[in-house]
Amino acid sequence: MLRLSTLLVLLAIVAIVLLSGVSARGRKKATKPECPEIKLKRQWGGKLALGLNYQVRPIRNVIIHHTVTSECSTFPQCAEILQNMQHYHQTQLDYYDVAYNFLIGNDGVVYEGTGWGVRGAHTYGYNTNGTGIAFIGNFVDKLPTEAALTACKKLLACGVTEGELSEDYGLIGASQVISTQSPGLTLYNEIQEWPHWLPRP
């Protein structure tokens, strides 16, 4: 039989090991942000890209746009808008794919465009080392839904954690660097309050 003192020592060791595991798991969850729901291109009915230009990662710039289309708050609505947009970009503008890396609907879902690490055609001068994120709709006079804004913030945090975005990436509105009203005045004012916003890119 084990002596009582030996038994107590063994129990203490087991407790320490178990608590260490719980603590480690807790730390892991705390440091890794929750990534948003992402619908892949094949899920929303997108066609294959006509060509691919890969980027060197991590990406140093994130450019926020709006699409100036109808808004969407359901998956079928968003998918239809994206299919039409991709068709227009590929057939009328001669882009390889839909212009943006990601698009976000008012349903709070992120929709894959070119995705991480593939050059889009969203912002002249920033396509090679920039990720273009577009909110689906027109946000001159109002904001996207809270669900959409939260999804974008989660996507940015997830991009840093996954090594897709630089830890010190710069966040800019498209109107800061090209002649456009995108991402819309109201949305532009919103992103100025977000971490990483660059007042002078």
Secondary structure as the mmCIF struct_conf table of DSSP 4:
data_model
#
loop_
_struct_conf.conf_type_id
_struct_conf.id
_struct_conf.beg_label_comp_id
_struct_conf.beg_label_asym_id
_struct_conf.beg_label_seq_id
_struct_conf.end_label_comp_id
_struct_conf.end_label_asym_id
_struct_conf.end_label_seq_id
HELX_RH_AL_P HELX_RH_AL_P1 LEU A 4 THR A 31
BEND BEND1 LYS A 32 LYS A 32
HELX_LH_PP_P HELX_LH_PP_P1 PRO A 33 GLU A 37
STRN STRN1 ILE A 38 LYS A 39
TURN_TY1_P TURN_TY1_P1 LYS A 41 GLY A 45
HELX_LH_PP_P HELX_LH_PP_P2 GLY A 46 ALA A 49
BEND BEND2 LEU A 50 LEU A 50
STRN STRN2 TYR A 54 TYR A 54
BEND BEND3 ARG A 57 PRO A 58
STRN STRN3 ILE A 59 HIS A 66
BEND BEND4 THR A 69 THR A 69
BEND BEND5 THR A 74 THR A 74
HELX_RH_AL_P HELX_RH_AL_P2 PHE A 75 THR A 91
TURN_TY1_P TURN_TY1_P2 GLN A 92 GLN A 92
BEND BEND6 LEU A 93 LEU A 93
BEND BEND7 TYR A 96 ASP A 97
BEND BEND8 ALA A 99 ALA A 99
BEND BEND9 ASN A 101 ASN A 101
STRN STRN4 PHE A 102 ILE A 104
TURN_TY1_P TURN_TY1_P3 ASN A 106 ASP A 107
BEND BEND10 GLY A 108 GLY A 108
STRN STRN5 VAL A 110 GLU A 112
BEND BEND11 GLY A 113 THR A 114
TURN_TY1_P TURN_TY1_P4 TRP A 116 GLY A 117
STRN STRN6 VAL A 118 VAL A 118
BEND BEND12 ALA A 121 THR A 123
TURN_TY1_P TURN_TY1_P5 TYR A 124 TYR A 126
BEND BEND13 ASN A 127 ASN A 127
TURN_TY1_P TURN_TY1_P6 THR A 128 ASN A 129
STRN STRN7 GLY A 130 PHE A 135
BEND BEND14 ILE A 136 GLY A 137
BEND BEND15 VAL A 140 LYS A 142
HELX_LH_PP_P HELX_LH_PP_P3 LEU A 143 THR A 145
HELX_RH_AL_P HELX_RH_AL_P3 GLU A 146 THR A 161
TURN_TY1_P TURN_TY1_P7 GLU A 162 GLY A 163
BEND BEND16 GLU A 164 GLU A 164
STRN STRN8 LEU A 165 GLY A 173
HELX_RH_3T_P HELX_RH_3T_P1 ALA A 174 GLN A 176
TURN_TY1_P TURN_TY1_P8 VAL A 177 VAL A 177
BEND BEND17 ILE A 178 THR A 180
TURN_TY1_P TURN_TY1_P9 SER A 182 PRO A 183
HELX_RH_AL_P HELX_RH_AL_P4 LEU A 185 ILE A 191
TURN_TY1_P TURN_TY1_P10 GLN A 192 GLU A 193
BEND BEND18 TRP A 194 TRP A 194
TURN_TY1_P TURN_TY1_P11 PRO A 195 HIS A 196
STRN STRN9 TRP A 197 TRP A 197
BEND BEND19 PRO A 199 PRO A 199
#
